[in-house]
Amino acid sequence: MNKFGSKCYLKSSICQTSNNPCQNNGICIPVDDRMSLNKSTCLCTENFYGTRCENMKNRIDIEFDDDKISMMTFVFIHFITAIKDDNHQHKTILKKITFDQNMITVFITHSFHILFIEVANRIYYLGVLREKFIESEHIQTRILPNYQCLSINELMNNTFLNYSFVHRAKYYPYLCQQQKQLKCFYDNRYMCICDVNRFSNCFTFNHTLSYDCQGENICENGGLCFQDNIKCPSLSICVCPECHYGTKCQFSTRGFVLSLDYILGYHIKPNILFHRQPFVIKISLIIIVFMFILGMINGVLSIAIFCKENVRQTGCSLYLLASSCNSLLLIIVLVIKFSQLILSQTAILTNRTFLTLNCILLDMILKVLVASNDWFYGCVTLERVFTVINGVKFNQVKSKQIAKWIILCVFLLTIITHIHDPIHRQLINDFDGDEQRLWCLVRYSSSINIFNIFITFFHFLIPFSINLISTIILIISIARSRSKVRSKISFKKHLQQQLHQHKHHLFASCAIILLTIPRLIISLIRGCMKSPRDPWLYIFGYLISFIPSIVTIIVFVLPAKKYKDEFIAIIQ
């Protein structure tokens, strides 16, 4: 910072640490002046101002006790300054409310006497009321429900409302006297304050401010554009409608793809240690750590079982071996995805090349592993059907050869059908007021979105239809073959016995389907995540679909005697 000039060759000693003229951690920048090396400019921190950052701004901490206010994404703060023998001055600023935060802090340099909070169209709360402005003051206020300024439409009956304005205004003092808890009220032209003596002090108040940046609206998707000063604006802020966010409301959760970035991204507070993160982030970590431990144990033991030569006699074992390797890799990638999201949003991990690579690959890998596991489970059940139908004629060697080709084809199929995902992913910087975010976003055109929906249904319906139908055929086939050998017992009785004997297979198929349905439904919900403040449905729907991949031992090993014996032997 102590150099200047077109190529930064010239040195200036004024901004060195020992000579830094800027106070209160202000940043000193030398002026590019060949005639003098003793000129500089100070860039002050948010709460200081002045030529040398020597003056402290007034700090106002506004805490919200009303749940309706804390659920808002932004508020307008109206400052009213009373001037003797002249109209009141009115200045408005916009302040965004960070997720899971019930307090905002504002730094100002101008004087004021009244502060109003506007949380929506004409919903006002009285925040601060005082007679004298004090320099460098720290004001703390709490917005309570009974601080709301009511409309005269709520306070007066139709008889008074039908009076002319001049006639009706004569009764305004009675409103303060009759309702002891009333702090303020307003009509179409005035805002009125109930003072200590319960008299009404009214002043003109503009309720019809337009938020389009004087016709130069830079906000996308119907966002409102707000400027800090109408006459000489220096800052423009976009107020986004539901389903949109970003500096210019350019990002949307409408028709979003189910991903941790969309579900948890905005809940992670930047530059904040983990123990101070929101409750949903901590719970998500606990669940993912538990899933990781369970998945690692399940994956390692399953691989150890199905790698045994005496177990790997049929294609069924090869499918389960591939599924076990998949499951182990799946839970590792899930943990990497969650960790990368936390570290990138808290600005601990900043390597853009690494983050871009993760953005492009991780979600696709998760989708491919989940989909291929679903296909492997269907292949396991289908081979069991062929084993029963062929009986002693079942060729185990040929079964293994076919299984190897099918495993390869499944991987190729799932990769090719998901290759559109990384192509449409990108890493985007989002500078949003006080926060700087880094988003991994996927944007599909309408045709690609239709294709994505088709692929989602394809990888869900086909494998699980195979799984369920094959299980039913398996039970019926065994019952039919038993009825031929033991003809004295009816087919219905044999069917009941086989249903009872193989109910674990039927239960496993149904359980896998039920665990995957929430993810399918949520991923295809029309509309958007209207409020990321309520992510519980989405996070549980997302994580629950990983459960079938981490319970291979429970679903496939323990019900089969041969696999169970190997499992016990390994444990011992």
LUMKOL-285513 format. One record per residue (C-alpha): residue number from 0; residue in three letters; x, y, z. Coordinates in steps of 0.5 Angstrom, whole numbers, plus 500, padded with zeros to 3 digits. Example, Ala and Ser with C-alpha at 12.3 -4.5 7.8 and 13.67 -1.06 7.14 Angstrom:
// residues 2
(r 0 ala (525 491 516))
(r 1 ser (527 498 514))
***
This chain:
// residues 572
(r 0 met (500 500 500))
(r 1 asn (506 505 500))
(r 2 lys (507 505 493))
(r 3 phe (504 509 487))
(r 4 gly (504 511 480))
(r 5 ser (502 508 474))
(r 6 lys (507 502 475))
(r 7 cys (507 502 482))
(r 8 tyr (515 504 482))
(r 9 leu (514 510 486))
(r 10 lys (515 509 494))
(r 11 ser (511 514 499))
(r 12 ser (513 513 507))
(r 13 ile (507 517 509))
(r 14 cys (503 510 509))
(r 15 gln (508 506 513))
(r 16 thr (506 503 520))
(r 17 ser (510 508 524))
(r 18 asn (507 514 520))
(r 19 asn (500 512 518))
(r 20 pro (496 518 519))
(r 21 cys (489 514 519))
(r 22 gln (486 512 526))
(r 23 asn (482 507 528))
(r 24 asn (485 501 523))
(r 25 gly (483 506 517))
(r 26 ile (487 504 511))
(r 27 cys (492 509 508))
(r 28 ile (493 510 501))
(r 29 pro (498 515 498))
(r 30 val (496 520 493))
(r 31 asp (499 519 486))
(r 32 asp (502 526 486))
(r 33 arg (509 527 483))
(r 34 met (509 534 487))
(r 35 ser (508 532 494))
(r 36 leu (510 525 497))
(r 37 asn (506 527 504))
(r 38 lys (499 526 501))
(r 39 ser (494 521 503))
(r 40 thr (487 518 503))
(r 41 cys (484 514 509))
(r 42 leu (479 509 508))
(r 43 cys (475 508 514))
(r 44 thr (472 502 517))
(r 45 glu (464 502 517))
(r 46 asn (464 505 524))
(r 47 phe (468 511 523))
(r 48 tyr (469 517 519))
(r 49 gly (473 523 518))
(r 50 thr (479 525 514))
(r 51 arg (483 521 518))
(r 52 cys (478 516 521))
(r 53 glu (478 520 527))
(r 54 asn (470 521 528))
(r 55 met (466 515 531))
(r 56 lys (459 514 527))
(r 57 asn (453 513 531))
(r 58 arg (451 506 532))
(r 59 ile (444 503 533))
(r 60 asp (443 496 535))
(r 61 ile (436 494 533))
(r 62 glu (433 488 536))
(r 63 phe (427 484 534))
(r 64 asp (422 481 539))
(r 65 asp (417 480 534))
(r 66 asp (417 473 530))
(r 67 lys (414 476 524))
(r 68 ile (420 481 523))
(r 69 ser (425 476 524))
(r 70 met (422 472 519))
(r 71 met (423 478 514))
(r 72 thr (429 478 509))
(r 73 phe (430 486 510))
(r 74 val (427 492 513))
(r 75 phe (427 500 511))
(r 76 ile (429 504 517))
(r 77 his (426 511 516))
(r 78 phe (430 517 520))
(r 79 ile (426 523 521))
(r 80 thr (429 530 523))
(r 81 ala (425 535 526))
(r 82 ile (427 542 524))
(r 83 lys (424 549 527))
(r 84 asp (420 553 523))
(r 85 asp (421 548 517))
(r 86 asn (418 541 514))
(r 87 his (421 535 517))
(r 88 gln (427 531 514))
(r 89 his (426 524 512))
(r 90 lys (432 519 510))
(r 91 thr (431 512 509))
(r 92 ile (436 506 509))
(r 93 leu (435 499 507))
(r 94 lys (438 494 511))
(r 95 lys (438 486 510))
(r 96 ile (437 481 515))
(r 97 thr (442 476 515))
(r 98 phe (439 469 516))
(r 99 asp (438 466 523))
(r 100 gln (439 473 526))
(r 101 asn (434 477 530))
(r 102 met (438 484 531))
(r 103 ile (441 489 526))
(r 104 thr (447 494 527))
(r 105 val (446 501 523))
(r 106 phe (452 506 523))
(r 107 ile (450 513 521))
(r 108 thr (453 520 521))
(r 109 his (447 525 520))
(r 110 ser (442 527 526))
(r 111 phe (435 525 527))
(r 112 his (430 525 532))
(r 113 ile (425 519 530))
(r 114 leu (427 512 528))
(r 115 phe (421 508 524))
(r 116 ile (422 501 522))
(r 117 glu (418 499 516))
(r 118 val (418 491 515))
(r 119 ala (413 491 509))
(r 120 asn (408 495 505))
(r 121 arg (406 500 510))
(r 122 ile (407 496 517))
(r 123 tyr (411 501 521))
(r 124 tyr (414 500 528))
(r 125 leu (417 506 532))
(r 126 gly (424 504 534))
(r 127 val (427 511 537))
(r 128 leu (424 517 540))
(r 129 arg (429 523 543))
(r 130 glu (429 530 543))
(r 131 lys (437 531 542))
(r 132 phe (442 528 538))
(r 133 ile (448 526 541))
(r 134 glu (455 525 537))
(r 135 ser (458 518 537))
(r 136 glu (452 515 541))
(r 137 his (451 508 542))
(r 138 ile (443 507 541))
(r 139 gln (440 500 543))
(r 140 thr (433 499 542))
(r 141 arg (428 493 542))
(r 142 ile (422 493 537))
(r 143 leu (416 490 541))
(r 144 pro (409 488 538))
(r 145 asn (406 493 541))
(r 146 tyr (411 498 538))
(r 147 gln (407 498 531))
(r 148 cys (404 504 528))
(r 149 leu (397 502 527))
(r 150 ser (393 505 521))
(r 151 ile (387 510 522))
(r 152 asn (383 505 519))
(r 153 glu (384 500 525))
(r 154 leu (383 505 530))
(r 155 met (377 509 527))
(r 156 asn (370 507 525))
(r 157 asn (367 508 518))
(r 158 thr (363 515 521))
(r 159 phe (370 518 522))
(r 160 leu (373 515 516))
(r 161 asn (368 518 512))
(r 162 tyr (370 525 515))
(r 163 ser (374 530 511))
(r 164 phe (381 530 512))
(r 165 val (381 537 516))
(r 166 his (375 535 520))
(r 167 arg (378 528 522))
(r 168 ala (385 530 524))
(r 169 lys (381 534 530))
(r 170 tyr (380 527 533))
(r 171 tyr (387 525 532))
(r 172 pro (389 527 540))
(r 173 tyr (383 523 542))
(r 174 leu (386 516 539))
(r 175 cys (393 517 544))
(r 176 gln (388 519 550))
(r 177 gln (384 513 549))
(r 178 gln (389 507 547))
(r 179 lys (394 508 553))
(r 180 gln (399 503 549))
(r 181 leu (399 506 542))
(r 182 lys (405 509 540))
(r 183 cys (404 512 534))
(r 184 phe (399 511 528))
(r 185 tyr (398 514 521))
(r 186 asp (394 516 515))
(r 187 asn (395 517 508))
(r 188 arg (399 524 509))
(r 189 tyr (401 524 516))
(r 190 met (405 520 521))
(r 191 cys (403 521 528))
(r 192 ile (407 520 535))
(r 193 cys (403 519 542))
(r 194 asp (408 523 546))
(r 195 val (409 523 554))
(r 196 asn (403 527 555))
(r 197 arg (398 523 550))
(r 198 phe (398 528 545))
(r 199 ser (399 527 538))
(r 200 asn (404 530 534))
(r 201 cys (403 529 527))
(r 202 phe (408 531 521))
(r 203 thr (408 529 513))
(r 204 phe (410 522 511))
(r 205 asn (411 520 504))
(r 206 his (408 513 504))
(r 207 thr (409 512 496))
(r 208 leu (416 512 495))
(r 209 ser (418 508 489))
(r 210 tyr (423 503 489))
(r 211 asp (426 503 482))
(r 212 cys (432 507 482))
(r 213 gln (429 512 479))
(r 214 gly (428 508 472))
(r 215 glu (434 505 472))
(r 216 asn (433 498 476))
(r 217 ile (439 494 475))
(r 218 cys (435 488 479))
(r 219 glu (433 482 475))
(r 220 asn (427 477 476))
(r 221 gly (422 483 479))
(r 222 gly (427 485 484))
(r 223 leu (426 492 487))
(r 224 cys (432 497 487))
(r 225 phe (433 501 493))
(r 226 gln (438 507 493))
(r 227 asp (441 510 499))
(r 228 asn (440 517 497))
(r 229 ile (435 520 492))
(r 230 lys (438 526 490))
(r 231 cys (445 524 490))
(r 232 pro (445 516 490))
(r 233 ser (452 512 492))
(r 234 leu (449 505 493))
(r 235 ser (444 501 490))
(r 236 ile (441 495 493))
(r 237 cys (436 490 490))
(r 238 val (430 487 495))
(r 239 cys (429 480 492))
(r 240 pro (422 477 491))
(r 241 glu (421 470 494))
(r 242 cys (425 464 490))
(r 243 his (430 469 488))
(r 244 tyr (437 472 492))
(r 245 gly (444 475 490))
(r 246 thr (446 482 489))
(r 247 lys (442 483 483))
(r 248 cys (437 477 485))
(r 249 gln (440 473 479))
(r 250 phe (440 467 483))
(r 251 ser (433 463 483))
(r 252 thr (431 457 488))
(r 253 arg (425 456 483))
(r 254 gly (425 449 480))
(r 255 phe (432 448 484))
(r 256 val (436 442 484))
(r 257 leu (436 438 490))
(r 258 ser (443 440 493))
(r 259 leu (447 442 499))
(r 260 asp (449 448 496))
(r 261 tyr (441 450 495))
(r 262 ile (439 447 502))
(r 263 leu (444 450 507))
(r 264 gly (448 455 503))
(r 265 tyr (445 461 506))
(r 266 his (445 458 513))
(r 267 ile (452 458 514))
(r 268 lys (454 465 517))
(r 269 pro (461 467 513))
(r 270 asn (467 469 517))
(r 271 ile (464 465 524))
(r 272 leu (467 460 527))
(r 273 phe (463 453 527))
(r 274 his (460 453 534))
(r 275 arg (457 460 533))
(r 276 gln (453 457 526))
(r 277 pro (446 456 526))
(r 278 phe (442 450 529))
(r 279 val (441 447 523))
(r 280 ile (448 446 521))
(r 281 lys (450 443 527))
(r 282 ile (445 438 527))
(r 283 ser (447 437 519))
(r 284 leu (454 435 522))
(r 285 ile (452 431 527))
(r 286 ile (447 427 522))
(r 287 ile (453 426 517))
(r 288 val (458 424 522))
(r 289 phe (453 419 524))
(r 290 met (452 417 517))
(r 291 phe (459 417 516))
(r 292 ile (461 412 521))
(r 293 leu (456 407 520))
(r 294 gly (457 408 512))
(r 295 met (465 406 513))
(r 296 ile (463 400 518))
(r 297 asn (458 398 513))
(r 298 gly (462 399 507))
(r 299 val (469 396 510))
(r 300 leu (465 390 512))
(r 301 ser (461 389 506))
(r 302 ile (467 389 502))
(r 303 ala (471 384 506))
(r 304 ile (465 379 506))
(r 305 phe (464 379 498))
(r 306 cys (471 379 497))
(r 307 lys (472 372 499))
(r 308 glu (473 367 494))
(r 309 asn (468 362 497))
(r 310 val (462 368 497))
(r 311 arg (464 371 490))
(r 312 gln (461 365 487))
(r 313 thr (455 368 483))
(r 314 gly (454 375 479))
(r 315 cys (449 376 485))
(r 316 ser (456 377 490))
(r 317 leu (459 381 484))
(r 318 tyr (453 386 484))
(r 319 leu (453 387 492))
(r 320 leu (461 388 492))
(r 321 ala (460 393 487))
(r 322 ser (455 396 491))
(r 323 ser (459 396 497))
(r 324 cys (465 399 494))
(r 325 asn (460 405 491))
(r 326 ser (457 406 498))
(r 327 leu (464 407 501))
(r 328 leu (466 412 496))
(r 329 leu (459 415 497))
(r 330 ile (459 417 504))
(r 331 ile (466 419 503))
(r 332 val (464 424 497))
(r 333 leu (458 426 502))
(r 334 val (463 428 507))
(r 335 ile (467 432 503))
(r 336 lys (461 435 500))
(r 337 phe (459 438 506))
(r 338 ser (466 440 509))
(r 339 gln (467 444 502))
(r 340 leu (461 447 503))
(r 341 ile (462 449 510))
(r 342 leu (469 451 509))
(r 343 ser (468 455 503))
(r 344 gln (462 459 506))
(r 345 thr (466 461 512))
(r 346 ala (472 463 507))
(r 347 ile (477 458 510))
(r 348 leu (478 455 504))
(r 349 thr (479 460 498))
(r 350 asn (483 456 493))
(r 351 arg (478 457 487))
(r 352 thr (481 452 482))
(r 353 phe (480 447 488))
(r 354 leu (473 449 489))
(r 355 thr (471 450 482))
(r 356 leu (473 442 481))
(r 357 asn (469 440 487))
(r 358 cys (463 444 484))
(r 359 ile (463 441 478))
(r 360 leu (464 434 480))
(r 361 leu (462 432 487))
(r 362 asp (454 433 486))
(r 363 met (455 429 479))
(r 364 ile (459 423 483))
(r 365 leu (454 423 488))
(r 366 lys (448 422 483))
(r 367 val (452 417 479))
(r 368 leu (453 413 486))
(r 369 val (446 413 488))
(r 370 ala (443 411 481))
(r 371 ser (448 406 480))
(r 372 asn (447 403 487))
(r 373 asp (439 403 485))
(r 374 trp (441 399 479))
(r 375 phe (445 394 483))
(r 376 tyr (440 392 488))
(r 377 gly (435 391 482))
(r 378 cys (440 386 479))
(r 379 val (441 382 485))
(r 380 thr (434 381 486))
(r 381 leu (433 379 478))
(r 382 glu (439 374 479))
(r 383 arg (435 371 485))
(r 384 val (429 370 480))
(r 385 phe (433 367 475))
(r 386 thr (437 362 480))
(r 387 val (430 360 482))
(r 388 ile (427 359 475))
(r 389 asn (433 355 472))
(r 390 gly (434 351 479))
(r 391 val (440 346 478))
(r 392 lys (441 348 471))
(r 393 phe (443 355 473))
(r 394 asn (450 357 470))
(r 395 gln (454 360 476))
(r 396 val (461 362 471))
(r 397 lys (456 365 466))
(r 398 ser (453 369 471))
(r 399 lys (459 372 474))
(r 400 gln (461 374 466))
(r 401 ile (455 377 465))
(r 402 ala (455 381 472))
(r 403 lys (462 384 470))
(r 404 trp (459 387 463))
(r 405 ile (452 389 467))
(r 406 ile (456 393 472))
(r 407 leu (461 396 467))
(r 408 cys (454 398 463))
(r 409 val (451 401 469))
(r 410 phe (457 405 471))
(r 411 leu (457 408 463))
(r 412 leu (449 409 463))
(r 413 thr (449 413 470))
(r 414 ile (455 417 468))
(r 415 ile (453 419 461))
(r 416 thr (446 420 463))
(r 417 his (448 425 468))
(r 418 ile (454 428 464))
(r 419 his (449 434 463))
(r 420 asp (450 436 470))
(r 421 pro (457 438 471))
(r 422 ile (457 442 464))
(r 423 his (451 447 467))
(r 424 arg (455 448 473))
(r 425 gln (459 454 475))
(r 426 leu (462 457 481))
(r 427 ile (459 465 482))
(r 428 asn (462 470 487))
(r 429 asp (456 474 490))
(r 430 phe (457 480 494))
(r 431 asp (451 481 498))
(r 432 gly (451 488 502))
(r 433 asp (456 486 508))
(r 434 glu (457 479 506))
(r 435 gln (461 475 500))
(r 436 arg (458 469 498))
(r 437 leu (461 463 493))
(r 438 trp (455 459 490))
(r 439 cys (456 453 486))
(r 440 leu (450 453 481))
(r 441 val (447 449 476))
(r 442 arg (442 452 471))
(r 443 tyr (438 448 466))
(r 444 ser (435 451 460))
(r 445 ser (427 448 459))
(r 446 ser (429 443 454))
(r 447 ile (435 440 459))
(r 448 asn (430 441 465))
(r 449 ile (425 436 462))
(r 450 phe (431 431 460))
(r 451 asn (433 432 467))
(r 452 ile (426 430 470))
(r 453 phe (426 424 465))
(r 454 ile (433 422 468))
(r 455 thr (431 422 475))
(r 456 phe (424 418 474))
(r 457 phe (428 413 469))
(r 458 his (433 412 475))
(r 459 phe (428 411 480))
(r 460 leu (422 407 477))
(r 461 ile (426 402 473))
(r 462 pro (431 399 478))
(r 463 phe (425 399 483))
(r 464 ser (420 396 479))
(r 465 ile (425 391 477))
(r 466 asn (427 390 485))
(r 467 leu (419 390 487))
(r 468 ile (417 385 481))
(r 469 ser (423 381 481))
(r 470 thr (421 380 489))
(r 471 ile (414 378 488))
(r 472 ile (416 373 482))
(r 473 leu (421 370 486))
(r 474 ile (416 368 492))
(r 475 ile (411 366 487))
(r 476 ser (416 361 483))
(r 477 ile (418 358 489))
(r 478 ala (411 357 492))
(r 479 arg (409 354 485))
(r 480 ser (415 349 485))
(r 481 arg (414 347 492))
(r 482 ser (407 346 490))
(r 483 lys (409 341 485))
(r 484 val (413 337 489))
(r 485 arg (408 337 495))
(r 486 ser (402 337 492))
(r 487 lys (398 335 498))
(r 488 ile (399 342 500))
(r 489 ser (395 347 496))
(r 490 phe (399 353 492))
(r 491 lys (396 358 497))
(r 492 lys (399 355 503))
(r 493 his (405 354 499))
(r 494 leu (405 362 497))
(r 495 gln (403 364 504))
(r 496 gln (409 360 507))
(r 497 gln (414 363 502))
(r 498 leu (411 370 503))
(r 499 his (413 369 511))
(r 500 gln (420 366 509))
(r 501 his (422 371 504))
(r 502 lys (418 377 507))
(r 503 his (425 380 509))
(r 504 his (426 381 501))
(r 505 leu (420 384 500))
(r 506 phe (421 388 506))
(r 507 ala (428 390 504))
(r 508 ser (425 392 497))
(r 509 cys (419 396 500))
(r 510 ala (424 400 505))
(r 511 ile (429 402 499))
(r 512 ile (423 405 495))
(r 513 leu (420 408 501))
(r 514 leu (427 411 503))
(r 515 thr (428 414 496))
(r 516 ile (421 417 495))
(r 517 pro (422 423 499))
(r 518 arg (428 425 495))
(r 519 leu (424 424 488))
(r 520 ile (418 428 491))
(r 521 ile (422 434 494))
(r 522 ser (427 434 487))
(r 523 leu (421 435 483))
(r 524 ile (417 440 487))
(r 525 arg (414 445 483))
(r 526 gly (416 452 485))
(r 527 cys (421 454 490))
(r 528 met (424 454 497))
(r 529 lys (421 460 499))
(r 530 ser (424 461 505))
(r 531 pro (431 457 506))
(r 532 arg (430 459 514))
(r 533 asp (426 452 514))
(r 534 pro (430 447 511))
(r 535 trp (429 441 515))
(r 536 leu (424 438 510))
(r 537 tyr (429 439 505))
(r 538 ile (435 436 509))
(r 539 phe (432 430 511))
(r 540 gly (429 428 504))
(r 541 tyr (436 429 502))
(r 542 leu (440 425 507))
(r 543 ile (435 420 508))
(r 544 ser (436 417 500))
(r 545 phe (443 415 502))
(r 546 ile (441 410 508))
(r 547 pro (440 404 503))
(r 548 ser (447 405 501))
(r 549 ile (450 405 508))
(r 550 val (445 399 511))
(r 551 thr (448 393 506))
(r 552 ile (449 389 511))
(r 553 ile (442 389 514))
(r 554 val (439 389 508))
(r 555 phe (443 383 504))
(r 556 val (448 380 509))
(r 557 leu (444 378 515))
(r 558 pro (438 375 512))
(r 559 ala (442 370 507))
(r 560 lys (445 365 511))
(r 561 lys (452 364 507))
(r 562 tyr (453 371 508))
(r 563 lys (451 372 515))
(r 564 asp (456 366 517))
(r 565 glu (462 370 513))
(r 566 phe (460 376 517))
(r 567 ile (460 373 524))
(r 568 ala (467 369 522))
(r 569 ile (470 376 520))
(r 570 ile (467 379 526))
(r 571 gln (470 374 531))
***
